[in-house]
Amino acid sequence: CNSCSAMSEERARRLQPVLDMALEEERQAAAKLGQCQREMEQAQARLVDLEAYTGEYHQGWQQRGAGGVDREWLLNYQRFLARMQTAIDQQQQALEWHRQAADKARQHWREKYQRVEALRTLIQRYLDEARLRADRQEQKLLDELSQRAQSLRDNQN
């Protein structure tokens, strides 16, 4: 029926603003995920830098220590290493926090993406239904016209 076809088209049309909003939410979720991933990468880089600096400092201490050091130098070295270890521990915690934030953002984006895909599928189904109904209506009309034409030919003979 024509009204059924129009109804399916109307449903699809009414869902378009909902799809537009879902697309915007998905875009925002993707941007947030990108930001979280960049922050996590930066935290990882800071951790690598801290560990590398501590390793270099430790290596320098071993070279200097081979020639002998006084008690004050040794205490300063131990204090420095303790501060570096605290900084490394804090950076590891920050990295873990950023990793969790990125995981949460990834899950949020996935949910938004799935909603967009579900809406697209629904809209496409409505459009397909409308097209199928219109095709059937057109075929029915063509069949009727063909029958009428055949009937007229039969009556003329």
Steps between C-alpha positions, in 0.01 A plus 500: 500500500613852429435616853714210638787600273463863603487394864832316470655799326362727772653278771836517328469879466406541867801293607747718305536764778551219751772356277657846465514537880642149538767579239599814691519305827712233329731770357542655845567158654762430232669836569503425874650158432772659288578749776517223763731293281733799444510568875575134568782505244642816659487339846678195359766721344556684831538168679754381243690829540507471880619142485766586242624798703516289815694232310745755363547653846557156649754419232685826569501420871655160437778657295564766760462254787774284356747778588364530855243741648443664833207445733323826404509418131360152570214646711417751226500221245264287712266794556497577131423138410221490758347816348533357151335175608213700653465694176504174300237346729279808465543499123409130487182581691426788264558272202261241643239770559537620139481140375172448690363831371587397143331162550188670634501750210544213252200319648293821491593557135414138415152545652444822303626337180270200547203734551581682176525172314171376648324822396647480149381141471150593619474795263622284212242234589222762491624631165524147361146427620373818333683414177365144503145621560533758223640234265213266584246780450657587166499135394135466605412809296692368198326165530160670514583714196623197314182310584287793386693527176465127444129521582458787251685302230282196574183711476612655172555160343 
